[in-house]
Amino acid sequence: MTSMEACDLQYRVVVTSDATGTDSDEMQEATLTMLRRLWARVLTTDEVLTEISLGGRST
């Protein structure tokens, strides 16, 4: 399932910015910007782990 499909199914989509990759830094940043603007929360792995440890609540 893609992040777009997950969004279409009403899932709250989170993408870990430091656990994904592309062929270039420019493409990585452009992709994360697009995801952030359209349908996903873009967080670092540490931010995701913090939210999990807090029971899913943002700080």
PDB file of N, CA, C and O in Angstrom, chain B, residues numbered from 101:
ATOM      1  N   MET B 101       0.850  -1.167   0.000  1.00  0.00           N
ATOM      2  CA  MET B 101       0.000   0.000   0.000  1.00  0.00           C
ATOM      3  C   MET B 101       0.903   1.239   0.000  1.00  0.00           C
ATOM      4  O   MET B 101       1.902   1.296   0.717  1.00  0.00           O
ATOM      5  N   THR B 102       0.540   2.204  -0.798  1.00  0.00           N
ATOM      6  CA  THR B 102       1.284   3.465  -0.829  1.00  0.00           C
ATOM      7  C   THR B 102       0.704   4.431   0.199  1.00  0.00           C
ATOM      8  O   THR B 102      -0.387   4.208   0.725  1.00  0.00           O
ATOM      9  N   SER B 103       1.433   5.493   0.478  1.00  0.00           N
ATOM     10  CA  SER B 103       0.923   6.498   1.414  1.00  0.00           C
ATOM     11  C   SER B 103      -0.340   7.155   0.871  1.00  0.00           C
ATOM     12  O   SER B 103      -1.228   7.517   1.643  1.00  0.00           O
ATOM     13  N   MET B 104      -0.431   7.311  -0.436  1.00  0.00           N
ATOM     14  CA  MET B 104      -1.629   7.900  -1.036  1.00  0.00           C
ATOM     15  C   MET B 104      -2.836   6.985  -0.856  1.00  0.00           C
ATOM     16  O   MET B 104      -3.928   7.447  -0.524  1.00  0.00           O
ATOM     17  N   GLU B 105      -2.635   5.689  -1.075  1.00  0.00           N
ATOM     18  CA  GLU B 105      -3.727   4.734  -0.864  1.00  0.00           C
ATOM     19  C   GLU B 105      -4.162   4.724   0.595  1.00  0.00           C
ATOM     20  O   GLU B 105      -5.356   4.665   0.888  1.00  0.00           O
ATOM     21  N   ALA B 106      -3.204   4.780   1.506  1.00  0.00           N
ATOM     22  CA  ALA B 106      -3.533   4.811   2.934  1.00  0.00           C
ATOM     23  C   ALA B 106      -4.361   6.044   3.271  1.00  0.00           C
ATOM     24  O   ALA B 106      -5.328   5.952   4.027  1.00  0.00           O
ATOM     25  N   CYS B 107      -4.000   7.173   2.728  1.00  0.00           N
ATOM     26  CA  CYS B 107      -4.757   8.403   2.947  1.00  0.00           C
ATOM     27  C   CYS B 107      -6.168   8.266   2.394  1.00  0.00           C
ATOM     28  O   CYS B 107      -7.131   8.667   3.048  1.00  0.00           O
ATOM     29  N   ASP B 108      -6.300   7.707   1.206  1.00  0.00           N
ATOM     30  CA  ASP B 108      -7.617   7.499   0.604  1.00  0.00           C
ATOM     31  C   ASP B 108      -8.500   6.608   1.472  1.00  0.00           C
ATOM     32  O   ASP B 108      -9.724   6.743   1.465  1.00  0.00           O
ATOM     33  N   LEU B 109      -7.874   5.695   2.221  1.00  0.00           N
ATOM     34  CA  LEU B 109      -8.615   4.798   3.110  1.00  0.00           C
ATOM     35  C   LEU B 109      -8.797   5.394   4.508  1.00  0.00           C
ATOM     36  O   LEU B 109      -9.212   4.701   5.437  1.00  0.00           O
ATOM     37  N   GLN B 110      -8.483   6.683   4.648  1.00  0.00           N
ATOM     38  CA  GLN B 110      -8.684   7.435   5.890  1.00  0.00           C
ATOM     39  C   GLN B 110      -7.693   7.083   7.004  1.00  0.00           C
ATOM     40  O   GLN B 110      -7.960   7.352   8.175  1.00  0.00           O
ATOM     41  N   TYR B 111      -6.557   6.489   6.650  1.00  0.00           N
ATOM     42  CA  TYR B 111      -5.500   6.277   7.632  1.00  0.00           C
ATOM     43  C   TYR B 111      -4.783   7.597   7.866  1.00  0.00           C
ATOM     44  O   TYR B 111      -4.703   8.433   6.966  1.00  0.00           O
ATOM     45  N   ARG B 112      -4.267   7.782   9.059  1.00  0.00           N
ATOM     46  CA  ARG B 112      -3.410   8.930   9.338  1.00  0.00           C
ATOM     47  C   ARG B 112      -1.989   8.522   8.958  1.00  0.00           C
ATOM     48  O   ARG B 112      -1.389   7.667   9.609  1.00  0.00           O
ATOM     49  N   VAL B 113      -1.466   9.120   7.926  1.00  0.00           N
ATOM     50  CA  VAL B 113      -0.191   8.702   7.342  1.00  0.00           C
ATOM     51  C   VAL B 113       0.962   9.465   7.981  1.00  0.00           C
ATOM     52  O   VAL B 113       0.936  10.691   8.090  1.00  0.00           O
ATOM     53  N   VAL B 114       1.981   8.706   8.404  1.00  0.00           N
ATOM     54  CA  VAL B 114       3.213   9.288   8.930  1.00  0.00           C
ATOM     55  C   VAL B 114       4.364   8.716   8.122  1.00  0.00           C
ATOM     56  O   VAL B 114       4.456   7.503   7.933  1.00  0.00           O
ATOM     57  N   VAL B 115       5.238   9.587   7.645  1.00  0.00           N
ATOM     58  CA  VAL B 115       6.429   9.184   6.901  1.00  0.00           C
ATOM     59  C   VAL B 115       7.642   9.611   7.712  1.00  0.00           C
ATOM     60  O   VAL B 115       7.732  10.759   8.148  1.00  0.00           O
ATOM     61  N   THR B 116       8.570   8.690   7.913  1.00  0.00           N
ATOM     62  CA  THR B 116       9.788   9.021   8.650  1.00  0.00           C
ATOM     63  C   THR B 116      10.832   9.563   7.679  1.00  0.00           C
ATOM     64  O   THR B 116      11.318   8.854   6.799  1.00  0.00           O
ATOM     65  N   SER B 117      11.159  10.828   7.863  1.00  0.00           N
ATOM     66  CA  SER B 117      12.042  11.515   6.910  1.00  0.00           C
ATOM     67  C   SER B 117      13.463  10.955   6.888  1.00  0.00           C
ATOM     68  O   SER B 117      14.134  11.009   5.858  1.00  0.00           O
ATOM     69  N   ASP B 118      13.921  10.421   8.015  1.00  0.00           N
ATOM     70  CA  ASP B 118      15.293   9.913   8.073  1.00  0.00           C
ATOM     71  C   ASP B 118      15.364   8.393   7.909  1.00  0.00           C
ATOM     72  O   ASP B 118      16.413   7.791   8.142  1.00  0.00           O
ATOM     73  N   ALA B 119      14.252   7.775   7.508  1.00  0.00           N
ATOM     74  CA  ALA B 119      14.240   6.331   7.261  1.00  0.00           C
ATOM     75  C   ALA B 119      13.720   6.031   5.855  1.00  0.00           C
ATOM     76  O   ALA B 119      13.231   4.935   5.580  1.00  0.00           O
ATOM     77  N   THR B 120      13.832   7.016   4.978  1.00  0.00           N
ATOM     78  CA  THR B 120      13.463   6.865   3.574  1.00  0.00           C
ATOM     79  C   THR B 120      14.611   7.398   2.733  1.00  0.00           C
ATOM     80  O   THR B 120      15.490   8.095   3.242  1.00  0.00           O
ATOM     81  N   GLY B 121      14.605   7.076   1.470  1.00  0.00           N
ATOM     82  CA  GLY B 121      15.694   7.570   0.641  1.00  0.00           C
ATOM     83  C   GLY B 121      15.351   7.577  -0.836  1.00  0.00           C
ATOM     84  O   GLY B 121      14.431   6.892  -1.283  1.00  0.00           O
ATOM     85  N   THR B 122      16.102   8.359  -1.578  1.00  0.00           N
ATOM     86  CA  THR B 122      15.987   8.443  -3.029  1.00  0.00           C
ATOM     87  C   THR B 122      17.394   8.524  -3.610  1.00  0.00           C
ATOM     88  O   THR B 122      18.384   8.404  -2.887  1.00  0.00           O
ATOM     89  N   ASP B 123      17.469   8.726  -4.913  1.00  0.00           N
ATOM     90  CA  ASP B 123      18.770   8.820  -5.574  1.00  0.00           C
ATOM     91  C   ASP B 123      19.500  10.125  -5.289  1.00  0.00           C
ATOM     92  O   ASP B 123      20.719  10.201  -5.446  1.00  0.00           O
ATOM     93  N   SER B 124      18.761  11.161  -4.868  1.00  0.00           N
ATOM     94  CA  SER B 124      19.420  12.444  -4.626  1.00  0.00           C
ATOM     95  C   SER B 124      18.763  13.163  -3.457  1.00  0.00           C
ATOM     96  O   SER B 124      17.587  12.947  -3.161  1.00  0.00           O
ATOM     97  N   ASP B 125      19.524  14.009  -2.805  1.00  0.00           N
ATOM     98  CA  ASP B 125      18.993  14.807  -1.697  1.00  0.00           C
ATOM     99  C   ASP B 125      17.877  15.730  -2.171  1.00  0.00           C
ATOM    100  O   ASP B 125      16.905  15.955  -1.450  1.00  0.00           O
ATOM    101  N   GLU B 126      18.016  16.261  -3.378  1.00  0.00           N
ATOM    102  CA  GLU B 126      17.001  17.168  -3.915  1.00  0.00           C
ATOM    103  C   GLU B 126      15.669  16.445  -4.108  1.00  0.00           C
ATOM    104  O   GLU B 126      14.616  16.983  -3.768  1.00  0.00           O
ATOM    105  N   MET B 127      15.713  15.233  -4.649  1.00  0.00           N
ATOM    106  CA  MET B 127      14.492  14.451  -4.848  1.00  0.00           C
ATOM    107  C   MET B 127      13.884  14.061  -3.502  1.00  0.00           C
ATOM    108  O   MET B 127      12.663  14.073  -3.345  1.00  0.00           O
ATOM    109  N   GLN B 128      14.720  13.723  -2.547  1.00  0.00           N
ATOM    110  CA  GLN B 128      14.240  13.375  -1.200  1.00  0.00           C
ATOM    111  C   GLN B 128      13.460  14.541  -0.599  1.00  0.00           C
ATOM    112  O   GLN B 128      12.344  14.362  -0.112  1.00  0.00           O
ATOM    113  N   GLU B 129      14.044  15.722  -0.633  1.00  0.00           N
ATOM    114  CA  GLU B 129      13.392  16.894  -0.046  1.00  0.00           C
ATOM    115  C   GLU B 129      12.118  17.256  -0.802  1.00  0.00           C
ATOM    116  O   GLU B 129      11.117  17.618  -0.184  1.00  0.00           O
ATOM    117  N   ALA B 130      12.143  17.164  -2.117  1.00  0.00           N
ATOM    118  CA  ALA B 130      10.949  17.466  -2.912  1.00  0.00           C
ATOM    119  C   ALA B 130       9.820  16.480  -2.603  1.00  0.00           C
ATOM    120  O   ALA B 130       8.659  16.873  -2.489  1.00  0.00           O
ATOM    121  N   THR B 131      10.165  15.218  -2.472  1.00  0.00           N
ATOM    122  CA  THR B 131       9.155  14.203  -2.167  1.00  0.00           C
ATOM    123  C   THR B 131       8.563  14.416  -0.784  1.00  0.00           C
ATOM    124  O   THR B 131       7.345  14.353  -0.618  1.00  0.00           O
ATOM    125  N   LEU B 132       9.403  14.667   0.208  1.00  0.00           N
ATOM    126  CA  LEU B 132       8.904  14.900   1.566  1.00  0.00           C
ATOM    127  C   LEU B 132       8.037  16.152   1.627  1.00  0.00           C
ATOM    128  O   LEU B 132       7.031  16.179   2.336  1.00  0.00           O
ATOM    129  N   THR B 133       8.419  17.180   0.892  1.00  0.00           N
ATOM    130  CA  THR B 133       7.613  18.407   0.847  1.00  0.00           C
ATOM    131  C   THR B 133       6.244  18.116   0.244  1.00  0.00           C
ATOM    132  O   THR B 133       5.230  18.581   0.765  1.00  0.00           O
ATOM    133  N   MET B 134       6.204  17.357  -0.841  1.00  0.00           N
ATOM    134  CA  MET B 134       4.932  17.005  -1.464  1.00  0.00           C
ATOM    135  C   MET B 134       4.064  16.180  -0.517  1.00  0.00           C
ATOM    136  O   MET B 134       2.871  16.446  -0.372  1.00  0.00           O
ATOM    137  N   LEU B 135       4.660  15.187   0.121  1.00  0.00           N
ATOM    138  CA  LEU B 135       3.902  14.362   1.064  1.00  0.00           C
ATOM    139  C   LEU B 135       3.347  15.204   2.208  1.00  0.00           C
ATOM    140  O   LEU B 135       2.188  15.058   2.594  1.00  0.00           O
ATOM    141  N   ARG B 136       4.176  16.073   2.737  1.00  0.00           N
ATOM    142  CA  ARG B 136       3.782  16.943   3.854  1.00  0.00           C
ATOM    143  C   ARG B 136       2.609  17.833   3.450  1.00  0.00           C
ATOM    144  O   ARG B 136       1.667  18.007   4.224  1.00  0.00           O
ATOM    145  N   ARG B 137       2.659  18.383   2.274  1.00  0.00           N
ATOM    146  CA  ARG B 137       1.610  19.307   1.814  1.00  0.00           C
ATOM    147  C   ARG B 137       0.310  18.599   1.477  1.00  0.00           C
ATOM    148  O   ARG B 137      -0.764  19.174   1.651  1.00  0.00           O
ATOM    149  N   LEU B 138       0.381  17.364   0.999  1.00  0.00           N
ATOM    150  CA  LEU B 138      -0.816  16.707   0.481  1.00  0.00           C
ATOM    151  C   LEU B 138      -1.502  15.751   1.454  1.00  0.00           C
ATOM    152  O   LEU B 138      -2.725  15.792   1.583  1.00  0.00           O
ATOM    153  N   TRP B 139      -0.744  14.887   2.145  1.00  0.00           N
ATOM    154  CA  TRP B 139      -1.473  13.902   2.940  1.00  0.00           C
ATOM    155  C   TRP B 139      -0.707  13.233   4.070  1.00  0.00           C
ATOM    156  O   TRP B 139      -1.248  12.309   4.677  1.00  0.00           O
ATOM    157  N   ALA B 140       0.474  13.622   4.382  1.00  0.00           N
ATOM    158  CA  ALA B 140       1.218  12.894   5.407  1.00  0.00           C
ATOM    159  C   ALA B 140       1.854  13.825   6.426  1.00  0.00           C
ATOM    160  O   ALA B 140       2.215  14.962   6.124  1.00  0.00           O
ATOM    161  N   ARG B 141       1.980  13.312   7.630  1.00  0.00           N
ATOM    162  CA  ARG B 141       2.844  13.971   8.608  1.00  0.00           C
ATOM    163  C   ARG B 141       4.244  13.442   8.340  1.00  0.00           C
ATOM    164  O   ARG B 141       4.435  12.234   8.205  1.00  0.00           O
ATOM    165  N   VAL B 142       5.201  14.317   8.262  1.00  0.00           N
ATOM    166  CA  VAL B 142       6.585  13.921   8.033  1.00  0.00           C
ATOM    167  C   VAL B 142       7.345  14.202   9.319  1.00  0.00           C
ATOM    168  O   VAL B 142       7.490  15.352   9.734  1.00  0.00           O
ATOM    169  N   LEU B 143       7.828  13.130   9.944  1.00  0.00           N
ATOM    170  CA  LEU B 143       8.525  13.217  11.220  1.00  0.00           C
ATOM    171  C   LEU B 143       9.840  12.459  11.130  1.00  0.00           C
ATOM    172  O   LEU B 143      10.028  11.618  10.251  1.00  0.00           O
ATOM    173  N   THR B 144      10.745  12.765  12.049  1.00  0.00           N
ATOM    174  CA  THR B 144      11.964  11.966  12.160  1.00  0.00           C
ATOM    175  C   THR B 144      11.640  10.690  12.934  1.00  0.00           C
ATOM    176  O   THR B 144      10.596  10.592  13.578  1.00  0.00           O
ATOM    177  N   THR B 145      12.536   9.723  12.864  1.00  0.00           N
ATOM    178  CA  THR B 145      12.357   8.491  13.620  1.00  0.00           C
ATOM    179  C   THR B 145      12.260   8.786  15.109  1.00  0.00           C
ATOM    180  O   THR B 145      11.419   8.207  15.797  1.00  0.00           O
ATOM    181  N   ASP B 146      13.104   9.677  15.619  1.00  0.00           N
ATOM    182  CA  ASP B 146      13.051  10.038  17.038  1.00  0.00           C
ATOM    183  C   ASP B 146      11.702  10.634  17.416  1.00  0.00           C
ATOM    184  O   ASP B 146      11.178  10.338  18.490  1.00  0.00           O
ATOM    185  N   GLU B 147      11.132  11.468  16.552  1.00  0.00           N
ATOM    186  CA  GLU B 147       9.816  12.055  16.828  1.00  0.00           C
ATOM    187  C   GLU B 147       8.729  10.983  16.874  1.00  0.00           C
ATOM    188  O   GLU B 147       7.838  11.034  17.722  1.00  0.00           O
ATOM    189  N   VAL B 148       8.800  10.021  15.970  1.00  0.00           N
ATOM    190  CA  VAL B 148       7.828   8.925  15.967  1.00  0.00           C
ATOM    191  C   VAL B 148       7.963   8.103  17.240  1.00  0.00           C
ATOM    192  O   VAL B 148       6.959   7.774  17.872  1.00  0.00           O
ATOM    193  N   LEU B 149       9.185   7.770  17.622  1.00  0.00           N
ATOM    194  CA  LEU B 149       9.398   6.979  18.834  1.00  0.00           C
ATOM    195  C   LEU B 149       8.918   7.719  20.078  1.00  0.00           C
ATOM    196  O   LEU B 149       8.367   7.104  20.991  1.00  0.00           O
ATOM    197  N   THR B 150       9.123   9.032  20.119  1.00  0.00           N
ATOM    198  CA  THR B 150       8.630   9.828  21.245  1.00  0.00           C
ATOM    199  C   THR B 150       7.115   9.765  21.311  1.00  0.00           C
ATOM    200  O   THR B 150       6.553   9.569  22.388  1.00  0.00           O
ATOM    201  N   GLU B 151       6.449   9.928  20.183  1.00  0.00           N
ATOM    202  CA  GLU B 151       4.986   9.861  20.171  1.00  0.00           C
ATOM    203  C   GLU B 151       4.489   8.485  20.596  1.00  0.00           C
ATOM    204  O   GLU B 151       3.495   8.380  21.315  1.00  0.00           O
ATOM    205  N   ILE B 152       5.164   7.439  20.161  1.00  0.00           N
ATOM    206  CA  ILE B 152       4.775   6.086  20.566  1.00  0.00           C
ATOM    207  C   ILE B 152       4.922   5.937  22.074  1.00  0.00           C
ATOM    208  O   ILE B 152       4.039   5.387  22.732  1.00  0.00           O
ATOM    209  N   SER B 153       6.027   6.423  22.625  1.00  0.00           N
ATOM    210  CA  SER B 153       6.248   6.295  24.071  1.00  0.00           C
ATOM    211  C   SER B 153       5.237   7.096  24.879  1.00  0.00           C
ATOM    212  O   SER B 153       4.990   6.789  26.045  1.00  0.00           O
ATOM    213  N   LEU B 154       4.651   8.121  24.267  1.00  0.00           N
ATOM    214  CA  LEU B 154       3.628   8.930  24.932  1.00  0.00           C
ATOM    215  C   LEU B 154       2.221   8.412  24.634  1.00  0.00           C
ATOM    216  O   LEU B 154       1.235   9.082  24.944  1.00  0.00           O
ATOM    217  N   GLY B 155       2.127   7.249  24.047  1.00  0.00           N
ATOM    218  CA  GLY B 155       0.823   6.683  23.730  1.00  0.00           C
ATOM    219  C   GLY B 155       0.161   7.323  22.537  1.00  0.00           C
ATOM    220  O   GLY B 155      -1.066   7.326  22.437  1.00  0.00           O
ATOM    221  N   GLY B 156       0.961   7.871  21.618  1.00  0.00           N
ATOM    222  CA  GLY B 156       0.414   8.483  20.417  1.00  0.00           C
ATOM    223  C   GLY B 156       0.100   9.949  20.550  1.00  0.00           C
ATOM    224  O   GLY B 156      -0.387  10.559  19.598  1.00  0.00           O
ATOM    225  N   ARG B 157       0.362  10.536  21.701  1.00  0.00           N
ATOM    226  CA  ARG B 157       0.078  11.955  21.912  1.00  0.00           C
ATOM    227  C   ARG B 157       1.281  12.784  21.511  1.00  0.00           C
ATOM    228  O   ARG B 157       2.408  12.478  21.900  1.00  0.00           O
ATOM    229  N   SER B 158       1.050  13.819  20.744  1.00  0.00           N
ATOM    230  CA  SER B 158       2.118  14.744  20.356  1.00  0.00           C
ATOM    231  C   SER B 158       2.536  15.577  21.546  1.00  0.00           C
ATOM    232  O   SER B 158       1.750  15.822  22.462  1.00  0.00           O
ATOM    233  N   THR B 159       3.791  16.012  21.520  1.00  0.00           N
ATOM    234  CA  THR B 159       4.268  16.901  22.583  1.00  0.00           C
ATOM    235  C   THR B 159       3.977  18.328  22.230  1.00  0.00           C
ATOM    236  O   THR B 159       4.301  19.233  22.998  1.00  0.00           O
TER     237      THR B 159
END
